[in-house]
Amino acid sequence: MDQLKQSNEQRQDRENAQAEWVMLWIVRGEQIVLANRSKRPIYSVAIYVVGNGKAFPVVIPALPPCSRLTFTTAEIMQVRPNFDSTGFFFTFDDAGERKWTGYVLDPLQRKSAEAEMVERNLKLASAGPWTTEFVSRMPKSEPPDVCAPDV
């Protein structure tokens, strides 16, 4: 039985390995930084702006390995100017197509955005036509200060 438990723990560690290198943080309330420090891309990335019982996604199709995106909070809030934001969370799919959700400074959880919104009683605000415009003027990714070691 111990061998089975150990095998399950090792499998879980492998599945979590990429997600441990993906993070979002806010700098002085003015910049939002999303970093993929892993050696593999992440997909279906969305930063959800939360407020008024709703969440609206800022969608980024993919973030390459060992890259970082930095936005100003003003840039994100331009897409919904009268939205009273109370916070952010983000979601992504790892290279193994596992869904992850995270908050600033909180550990990632393996769940979908839909499950997170149900849990927090949030409704999805309509994405609207701004998504394409935002992605088209999104800053280029840059290398992060640290990248995952080769494993």
C-alpha positions in Angstrom: 0.0 0.0 0.0 2.9 2.4 0.7 4.2 1.9 -2.8 0.8 2.8 -4.3 0.6 5.9 -2.1 4.1 6.9 -3.1 3.4 6.3 -6.8 0.2 8.5 -6.6 2.2 11.3 -4.9 4.9 11.1 -7.6 2.2 11.3 -10.3 0.6 14.3 -8.5 4.0 16.0 -8.3 4.6 15.5 -12.0 1.1 16.9 -12.8 1.6 20.0 -10.6 5.2 20.7 -11.8 4.4 23.1 -14.6 1.6 24.9 -12.6 4.1 25.7 -9.8 6.0 27.9 -12.2 3.0 30.0 -13.3 2.0 33.1 -11.3 0.3 36.4 -11.3 1.1 39.4 -9.1 0.3 43.0 -8.8 3.0 45.7 -8.4 2.0 48.7 -6.3 -1.6 48.4 -7.4 -0.6 49.7 -10.9 0.8 46.8 -12.8 -0.4 43.2 -13.3 2.3 40.7 -14.1 1.6 37.3 -15.5 4.6 35.0 -15.7 5.0 31.5 -17.1 8.4 30.5 -15.8 7.9 26.9 -16.9 9.6 25.3 -19.9 6.3 24.6 -21.6 3.6 27.0 -22.9 0.3 27.6 -21.1 -3.0 27.9 -23.0 -6.5 29.5 -22.6 -5.1 32.1 -20.2 -7.7 34.5 -18.7 -7.3 37.2 -16.1 -10.7 37.7 -14.5 -11.6 41.1 -13.2 -14.0 40.7 -10.3 -16.5 43.2 -9.0 -20.2 43.8 -8.5 -20.9 40.1 -8.2 -19.5 39.5 -11.7 -16.3 38.5 -13.4 -15.1 39.5 -16.8 -12.3 37.7 -18.5 -9.3 39.3 -20.3 -8.3 36.4 -22.6 -4.8 35.6 -23.7 -4.8 32.6 -26.1 -1.3 31.4 -25.0 1.8 32.4 -23.1 5.1 31.0 -24.3 7.5 29.1 -22.0 9.8 31.3 -19.9 7.9 34.5 -20.6 6.2 37.3 -18.7 3.5 39.8 -19.6 3.0 43.1 -17.8 -0.1 45.3 -18.1 -1.1 48.3 -16.3 -4.4 48.0 -14.3 -5.6 51.1 -16.3 -5.1 49.1 -19.6 -7.2 46.3 -18.3 -9.9 48.5 -16.8 -10.2 50.5 -20.1 -12.1 47.5 -21.5 -14.8 48.0 -18.9 -14.4 51.6 -17.7 -17.4 51.8 -15.2 -16.6 48.4 -13.6 -16.0 48.6 -9.9 -13.1 46.1 -9.5 -12.6 44.4 -6.2 -9.9 41.9 -7.4 -8.5 39.5 -9.9 -8.1 35.8 -10.4 -6.6 34.0 -13.4 -7.0 30.6 -15.1 -5.0 28.6 -17.6 -4.6 25.2 -19.1 -1.2 23.5 -18.6 0.5 21.5 -21.4 -1.3 18.4 -20.1 -4.7 20.2 -20.6 -5.3 20.4 -16.8 -7.2 23.5 -15.7 -5.8 25.8 -13.0 -7.1 28.8 -11.1 -5.1 31.2 -8.9 -5.3 34.4 -7.0 -2.5 36.8 -6.2 -0.2 35.3 -3.6 -2.5 32.2 -3.2 -1.5 28.7 -4.2 -3.0 27.5 -7.5 -6.0 25.1 -7.4 -6.8 22.5 -10.0 -10.2 23.7 -11.1 -11.9 25.5 -14.0 -12.9 29.2 -14.1 -16.5 28.0 -14.2 -16.1 26.1 -10.9 -14.5 29.1 -9.3 -17.3 31.4 -10.3 -19.9 29.0 -9.0 -18.0 28.7 -5.7 -17.8 32.5 -5.3 -21.3 33.1 -6.6 -20.1 35.2 -9.5 -21.8 35.7 -12.9 -19.8 35.9 -16.1 -19.9 39.4 -17.5 -20.2 39.4 -21.3 -16.8 39.5 -23.0 -17.9 41.9 -25.8 -15.9 43.0 -28.8 -13.0 44.4 -26.7 -11.3 41.1 -26.3 -9.9 41.1 -29.9 -8.8 44.7 -29.5 -7.1 44.1 -26.2 -5.2 41.0 -27.5 -4.1 43.0 -30.6 -2.5 45.7 -28.5 -1.3 43.4 -25.8 2.4 43.9 -24.9 5.0 41.5 -26.2 6.1 38.9 -23.7 9.6 39.2 -22.3 11.8 36.8 -20.4 11.2 36.5 -16.7 13.9 37.0 -14.1 13.8 33.3 -13.3 12.9 30.2 -15.4 12.3 26.7 -14.3 15.3 24.4 -14.2 15.5 21.6 -16.7 13.8 18.5 -15.4 
